[in-house]
């Protein structure tokens, strides 16, 4: 099974070492603790999703939650806690008891972006206990149908000839679509005009209406507009093509090597959650992600399942934090 590519930075290795030490410490726990882990779960489990119902994070949480329910014979409920760029839901889990009965499914913002974006946070992303990466869904560079450029090379050439005049929509300041546009501007050495919206819906409405030029967002949210010939795809913001748009080149093929911006969805637990419980949850979630029906449902969203181990997720998150911090610092980006 393919797993998304990522770079192991030095800080990632340090965090993996820390995780392994915690795991070793857990092996010396008293028998009562071992029994508690062995009995887990013996009560309902709640998964908090820090973005609205119907979105990709919510869909993935419900897909996996249903399979965990069946495996554990315990209710697994989904609780949507939205607002503040995902910080409200993240805080709710951060302050919950670390017993494995409250979990978080989160996209990049709270886990890898917000610590570089906000001056202060009510939680420390590094203290969440990593469980697994559920799935990765690549972004795609999308343009209005009558935009003069039909490829990334043409987009860059047009932007250089018209500095500051090519507009790109985003879900809002500091969103992944905003940062993806900033990354493109940085790598191509062009000046783009950022137009922030309050969410993906309004941004796509104006893109379809030809009021903005470009949008770089999750392929699951825009593929239906391409199918209806209301937008056009210039390139995938990933290292390889997507199965739901196999005719669209990856960024490297399109002349922008290294341009990678994906929406991913991590399952984490509150600080203090025993590593043994995190590993037990990960094993169950990874088993569910290997099921053909789940893989097909994720594929229909334009993504791929992951199923990383806690240590692999730790390294992945560390690399993502470094990458997005560079974009935020280079663009002097703030949430307002």
CORHUMO-V64640 format. One record per pair of residues at least 12 apart in sequence whose C-alpha atoms are under 7 Angstrom apart, sorted by the first residue. I is the first residue (numbers start at 0). J is the second residue. If there is no record, write none. Layout:
i | j
I | J
I | J
//
This chain:
i | j
2 | 305
5 | 315
6 | 318
7 | 314
7 | 318
8 | 318
10 | 317
11 | 313
11 | 314
11 | 317
11 | 318
12 | 314
14 | 313
15 | 310
15 | 313
15 | 314
18 | 310
21 | 274
22 | 274
25 | 274
36 | 275
36 | 276
40 | 71
42 | 73
43 | 73
43 | 74
43 | 75
43 | 100
44 | 74
44 | 75
44 | 76
44 | 100
44 | 101
45 | 75
45 | 76
45 | 77
45 | 78
45 | 100
45 | 101
45 | 102
46 | 76
46 | 77
46 | 78
46 | 101
46 | 102
46 | 103
46 | 104
47 | 77
47 | 78
47 | 79
47 | 80
47 | 88
47 | 102
47 | 103
47 | 104
48 | 77
48 | 78
48 | 79
48 | 80
48 | 88
48 | 103
48 | 104
48 | 105
49 | 79
49 | 80
49 | 81
49 | 85
49 | 87
49 | 88
49 | 89
49 | 105
50 | 79
50 | 80
50 | 81
50 | 85
51 | 79
51 | 81
52 | 79
56 | 104
56 | 105
56 | 106
56 | 264
60 | 104
61 | 77
63 | 284
63 | 287
66 | 287
67 | 283
67 | 284
84 | 108
85 | 108
85 | 109
86 | 109
89 | 103
89 | 109
90 | 121
90 | 122
92 | 269
93 | 122
93 | 127
93 | 269
93 | 270
95 | 269
96 | 269
97 | 269
97 | 270
97 | 271
97 | 272
98 | 272
99 | 268
99 | 272
99 | 276
101 | 268
102 | 266
102 | 267
102 | 268
102 | 269
103 | 266
103 | 267
103 | 268
104 | 264
104 | 265
104 | 266
104 | 267
105 | 264
105 | 265
105 | 266
106 | 262
106 | 263
106 | 264
106 | 265
107 | 262
107 | 263
107 | 264
110 | 124
111 | 316
111 | 319
111 | 320
112 | 320
112 | 323
112 | 324
115 | 324
116 | 173
116 | 327
116 | 333
116 | 334
117 | 334
126 | 270
127 | 267
127 | 268
127 | 269
127 | 270
128 | 267
128 | 268
128 | 269
128 | 270
128 | 272
129 | 266
129 | 267
129 | 268
129 | 309
129 | 312
129 | 313
130 | 266
130 | 267
130 | 268
130 | 277
130 | 278
130 | 280
130 | 281
130 | 308
130 | 309
131 | 265
131 | 266
131 | 267
131 | 281
131 | 306
131 | 307
131 | 308
131 | 309
131 | 312
132 | 264
132 | 265
132 | 266
132 | 305
132 | 306
132 | 307
132 | 312
133 | 264
133 | 265
133 | 266
133 | 304
133 | 305
133 | 306
134 | 263
134 | 264
134 | 302
134 | 303
134 | 304
134 | 305
135 | 261
135 | 262
135 | 263
135 | 264
135 | 302
135 | 303
135 | 304
136 | 217
136 | 261
136 | 262
136 | 263
136 | 301
136 | 302
136 | 303
137 | 217
137 | 218
137 | 236
137 | 237
137 | 260
137 | 261
137 | 262
137 | 302
138 | 215
138 | 216
138 | 217
138 | 218
138 | 235
138 | 236
138 | 260
138 | 261
138 | 262
139 | 215
139 | 216
139 | 217
139 | 218
139 | 232
139 | 234
139 | 235
139 | 236
140 | 214
140 | 215
140 | 232
140 | 233
140 | 234
140 | 235
140 | 236
141 | 213
141 | 214
141 | 215
141 | 230
141 | 231
141 | 232
141 | 233
142 | 212
142 | 213
142 | 214
142 | 230
142 | 231
142 | 232
143 | 206
143 | 207
143 | 209
143 | 212
143 | 213
143 | 230
143 | 231
144 | 229
144 | 230
144 | 231
146 | 212
149 | 233
150 | 233
151 | 233
151 | 234
151 | 253
151 | 254
152 | 253
152 | 254
155 | 187
158 | 189
158 | 190
159 | 189
162 | 189
162 | 190
162 | 191
163 | 190
163 | 191
163 | 192
164 | 191
164 | 192
165 | 191
165 | 192
165 | 212
166 | 191
166 | 192
166 | 193
166 | 194
166 | 211
166 | 212
166 | 213
167 | 180
167 | 192
167 | 193
167 | 194
167 | 211
167 | 212
167 | 213
167 | 214
168 | 193
168 | 194
168 | 195
168 | 196
168 | 202
168 | 211
168 | 213
168 | 214
169 | 194
169 | 195
169 | 196
169 | 202
169 | 214
170 | 195
170 | 196
170 | 197
170 | 198
170 | 199
170 | 202
171 | 195
171 | 196
171 | 197
171 | 198
172 | 195
172 | 333
172 | 334
172 | 335
173 | 332
173 | 333
173 | 334
176 | 215
176 | 216
178 | 326
179 | 215
179 | 260
180 | 215
181 | 326
181 | 330
182 | 326
207 | 229
207 | 230
217 | 262
218 | 301
219 | 300
219 | 301
232 | 247
233 | 247
234 | 247
234 | 248
234 | 249
234 | 250
234 | 253
235 | 247
235 | 248
235 | 249
235 | 250
236 | 249
236 | 250
236 | 258
236 | 259
236 | 260
237 | 249
237 | 250
237 | 258
237 | 259
237 | 260
238 | 250
238 | 251
238 | 259
241 | 301
242 | 301
243 | 301
278 | 309
281 | 308
285 | 306
288 | 304
288 | 306
//
